[in-house]
Amino acid sequence: MSGEVRWLTEAEQETWRAYMTANVEFSAYIDRQMRRDSGMPMAYYEILVRLSEADGRCLRMSELARASLSSRSRLSHAVSALEKTGWVTRRPADGDRRGWVCELTDAGYAALAAAAPGHVTAVREKLFDVLTPEQLDALRDIGRAISAGLRQECDAAAAEGCEEEPC
């Protein structure tokens, strides 16, 4: 980073803090709801969702990490825990000695189906029901703009094999 720092204005600082507070509080609320009602953290639920949406209910571990916004090391730990519950299985990828595939089991699909109503209700009540349709449209557009603004850095980190944090 070169040049002079462009410090945040008072209004920008207020926006930044409101965004960060809402993001952290909402994420913590959803994770608590998932743990309380389904016995799984939100990160595990997201893995199960991504597998349930994939062809054959399975994905390569690298694809699952990207899709679930998880680092490879964090995903590997989560998948190990999910294997112990019988909700997923892991096996070598066909035709690739180094690759691994994670597959959602019937028990995992049942756990996901049982958790989904509570999760969707929580999201609806704490996000969709408190915003106007215009705010929801703006939130979607804002999320897409932020992600697009980060895409180049995320792609570069992935190409470098950065596994500590997802992008």
Buried (B, 14 or more C-beta within 10 A) or exposed (E): EEEEEEEEEEEEEEEEEEEEEEEEEBEEBBBEBBBEBBEBBBBBBBBBBBBBEBEEBBBBBBBBBBBBBBBBEBBBEBBEBBBEBEBBBBEEBEEEEEEBBBBBBEEBBEBBEEBBEBBEEBBEEBBEEEEEEEEEEEEEEEEEEEEEEEEEEBEEBBEEEBBEEBB
